[in-house]
Structure formats: structure tokens, C-alpha cells
Amino acid sequence: MAIHYSRICLQYLIHLAHDNVDFRLPEIRSLLSLRGKPFDPGENFKEKSPFWRLNGLSEEDVNSIMARTVCAKSAFELWGHGRTHSELRNSLLKYPTENMSPFLQKDSTYKINVYTFNKTLEFEDRIKKIDAMEYLSFEGRVNLRNPKHIFCLLEDYGTDPNDIPDEPLYIYFGRWIADGQRELIRSHSVKKRHFIGNTSMDAGLSFIMANHARVKAHDLVYDPFVGTGSLLVACSHFGAYVCGTDIDYNTIHGIGKASRKNQKWRGPDENIRANLRQYGSEKLYVDVLVSDASKPIWRDGVLFDTIITDPPYGIRESTRRTGSQKDSVNSVKPSEDYVGDSHVPVSMAYHLSDIFTDLLNFSAHHLVIGGRLVYWLPIYRPEYCEEMVPLNACLRLVSNCEQTLSSHTSRRLITMEKIKEPEETDVLAHLSDPHFSPYQGHNAFREKYFSGISKRTLTGKEETNKMAANGGE
Ligand SMILES: C[S@@+](CC[C@H](N)C(=O)[O-])C[C@H]1O[C@@H](n2cnc3c(N)ncnc32)[C@H](O)[C@@H]1O
């Protein structure tokens, strides 16, 4: 009983990847909340550090986070830590023997890894560091190929590659528990995806979005600007049923011009269902429809556990909605840089601010309570302030993370959670509180985006390519 008690009071060390730094905390918080656990960091927590100490978790909690995270690399049961090797030694010697001994037994095998952040060590130096750990009573045999237990000495040399100290700033030692799902970034790369488009979302960000959204098995997930379905691919990986709509007939039907170099037309079966089949999740495909997100097509009431989407910003594709012939005085041509082969019967401008107001209203009406909306908001950085993030009385803002795209532009990943059903008074909320009214400044995003960079020497085309390389539009 005593051993059980001490084992659930352990501290765990999470080693995080040093990319998408802004997205890491909301990801880990979201995954913890799926287990009903709060984020309880150790003292001196630094969000930008690659190492986080977490309290109040069980090994099962840690395993469940690692089974989903793409932001964390590995997790360890932390046995000791300190600013110097001597502090580490003191800390390790104080660690309860009953916590260590099950992993140090004579009949077991083990290996010790050395990991250094922001410094590369010679092989001999690593061996010296391992030899210096002899004060821990490892009784098992070393087995480098297939050890029963893996331990790791992790040294943190700070985050400045131009100022690497001789000695580590902080050192940790722990028992390895699990790796995260970084491998998904490679295995689901859009480069190897069956059906892609000019705006297909990068695999890593798609999984981050699905984690921020807390998508889980048997959920029903909807993407109203589905494109080639990259977000549905990530959500179905976590066992959710997925569906989507897009205004573009050719995209939904997987026909028209191909986006790949050296391929003129899309081949047969280049569609979203085939993408899910590629990753073994076709049984979770519900359907996709041609539909304009500005028009109501859904029956009233709660329909979806999650709404996850990457709305058009008008950089690579125009922001459009369908209209009748008589509306066509207001119709817009696709933007000059629009390279897709689109098919939208008669299209009219769909202002960015309206897109977001519609998206939040739709989510307020059609999400389950506790269900999340996760979407990208384009931002003109010189003018951005938090008040620009659209609000809705039925949705609580959970997180707001920035991905910088250029010196002047970025997009922010917004996560909201439905807290109540809409009432009649909510429809009028925008009249009394400017937070709830559409931010008209978003409409000028495209114009500002290009005027911003014209101050520099980049051409619109170059900058567009840069955004695409970042997984943006
Ligand atoms: C940024 S892309 C989405 C890319 C998608 N996440 C993917 O991975 O392929 C935005 C999509 O919104 C669609 N779209 C534009 N206006 C729309 C509207 N009014 N209603 C529905 N879809 C629209 C475009 O055709 C485009 O496919």
C-alpha cells in the first residue's frame, strides 16, 4: 500500500520538441483534461523550456498523453534533478529506494542514454557521464539492444545556440516511460498523401489541432472548409467519425487540375475517402458535400462533438460564397494568385469577418456542450491585439497560439469550448459589447498582407510560396 501511494505521487519529466513552441502547452493541457487532470507543473516552470516537470499524475496518465502528443518527444519518471551533477547526485540519493528498486533488480536488463539539448557531446564524454552514475545501485545487466528498462540523463544547455555554456544549466535523470507520436508527422506527411491540394494542412499542425480539439474515438467531427480533408485525416486517426463540406465541387469530387508537380489532372480516386483509406481509417469516413458555409443546410440542434477548420484567407484561394445571377454585381473573380482549378457556380465576396462570425454562430448552435471549435485566424501582426479574436456568448476561449508566417503576418490557432446553448439575447450581444461584433479589420487582411510585404523586397508570389512552405495558404 505504501509503495502504491508513493508511486502515484511521482514527478514526471516531459521532453518537448523545440518547434511549434506556442502550441505545446494547450496541447498537453487538452490531453490532460481528457483524463480529468489539471496541468500542475513543478516549481520554476518555464513554458519555453524543452523540459517540463509535472506533478499529480499517474503513469497511466502520462502514457495516455504520450499516445497522442506530437509536441512532446518522450516522458520519464523523474528520479532526480539539479543545477549541477553534485545537486543531481544528492537529489537521486534522496529518491525513495522503493520507487527505484523494482527497476534495478539483478534479473533485469537496462541501458542508460545521454541526451543533451543545445549541445553535441563526443561519444567518450557520454560514456564518462554514464560511468559517473555508478552511485546508483544498478544490479541488472547492461543490454543496449533490447533492455527491459531504459534510463536517461538529460542535460539542458539553454536555448541560445550562439551562447552554449560549458556546463549544463540543468540536469535530469529518470526512467523512460514512453515516446510521443512525432513519427506521425513523417508517416502522414502531405508529400506522401494520396490526395492533396494547394492548401493541404501540414500533418504536424493537423494533429496539434485534433489534440487541441480533444477529438476522441466515436466523436463526430465536422470541417466546414474541408478542402482535401487533412484535418479529417488527423481526427480519424484518433478514432472520430468525420465529415466535411466545401464550396468547391472539383475538390469535393477529386477532379480537375492536380496540385502535384509533373501531374496535370487529378487521377481516379484522388479524394478524401481515399486519403482515409491510405491510413486505414476509411470506416470512419461519413461523407463530404459541396456546400457554401455561409448558407444554412443543417437541421437545427446539436450535431457535432467538434468543429475543426482552416477557413480561406484569400491568399491562395479567394474567399467566396455562392450567389444568384442578380447578385452578380457583387461577384468576385478568384484572386490573381489563386492557382486552383475551382468550380463555384456564381461567386460573391465572403468577407473574412463574416466567415468567422458565421463559424462561431454555427458552432454555438451545433456543438455539444463541452465540444470544441478549433480554427485558424489570419492576423496582420502590426495591428493585432487580443480584442480582435472573435467571441461568442456560448463559446469560452480556451487557447490562442501564434504561428508566424512573415514579419507582418501570422495565423493564430483559436480553440473555443461551448459552455451553453444559445438564447435569444445572445443574438443581440454584439449590440452591447463590441467584443461580440465581427472585427471588420479582418476584411482588409489580404490587402494589408500584400501592402505589408511590398515595403520589403519580396513579391506576393514569393511570400505566398513562403506561407505554403510553412503549411499555410
Ligand atoms: C484553406 S482551405 C482548407 C484546406 C484544408 N484544410 C485541407 O487540408 O485541404 C479553405 C477551403 O475553403 C473552401 N471555401 C472557400 N469559401 C467557402 C465557402 N463559402 N464555403 C465552404 N467552403 C469554402 C475553399 O474551396 C478551400 O478548399
PDBQT file of the ligand as one rigid body, heavy atoms in Angstrom, charges set to zero:
ROOT
HETATM    1  C1  LIG A 501      -7.531  26.750 -46.513  1.00  0.00    +0.000 C 
HETATM    2  S1  LIG A 501      -8.542  25.750 -47.477  1.00  0.00    +0.000 S 
HETATM    3  C2  LIG A 501      -8.787  24.341 -46.468  1.00  0.00    +0.000 C 
HETATM    4  C3  LIG A 501      -7.698  23.352 -46.665  1.00  0.00    +0.000 C 
HETATM    5  C4  LIG A 501      -7.939  22.058 -45.943  1.00  0.00    +0.000 C 
HETATM    6  N1  LIG A 501      -7.770  22.202 -44.514  1.00  0.00    +0.000 N 
HETATM    7  C5  LIG A 501      -7.011  20.992 -46.494  1.00  0.00    +0.000 C 
HETATM    8  O1  LIG A 501      -6.245  20.431 -45.708  1.00  0.00    +0.000 OA
HETATM    9  O2  LIG A 501      -7.025  20.729 -47.703  1.00  0.00    +0.000 OA
HETATM   10  C6  LIG A 501     -10.077  26.558 -47.447  1.00  0.00    +0.000 C 
HETATM   11  C7  LIG A 501     -11.177  25.852 -48.233  1.00  0.00    +0.000 C 
HETATM   12  O3  LIG A 501     -12.361  26.618 -48.062  1.00  0.00    +0.000 OA
HETATM   13  C8  LIG A 501     -13.132  26.466 -49.260  1.00  0.00    +0.000 C 
HETATM   14  N2  LIG A 501     -14.119  27.567 -49.273  1.00  0.00    +0.000 N 
HETATM   15  C9  LIG A 501     -13.958  28.869 -49.647  1.00  0.00    +0.000 A 
HETATM   16  N3  LIG A 501     -15.099  29.552 -49.461  1.00  0.00    +0.000 NA
HETATM   17  C10 LIG A 501     -16.012  28.665 -48.959  1.00  0.00    +0.000 A 
HETATM   18  C11 LIG A 501     -17.375  28.754 -48.569  1.00  0.00    +0.000 A 
HETATM   19  N4  LIG A 501     -18.044  29.906 -48.672  1.00  0.00    +0.000 N 
HETATM   20  N5  LIG A 501     -17.973  27.647 -48.078  1.00  0.00    +0.000 NA
HETATM   21  C12 LIG A 501     -17.314  26.462 -47.976  1.00  0.00    +0.000 A 
HETATM   22  N6  LIG A 501     -16.033  26.312 -48.369  1.00  0.00    +0.000 NA
HETATM   23  C13 LIG A 501     -15.382  27.392 -48.834  1.00  0.00    +0.000 A 
HETATM   24  C14 LIG A 501     -12.107  26.508 -50.367  1.00  0.00    +0.000 C 
HETATM   25  O4  LIG A 501     -12.612  25.874 -51.539  1.00  0.00    +0.000 OA
HETATM   26  C15 LIG A 501     -10.942  25.741 -49.725  1.00  0.00    +0.000 C 
HETATM   27  O5  LIG A 501     -10.981  24.370 -50.079  1.00  0.00    +0.000 OA
ENDROOT
TORSDOF 0
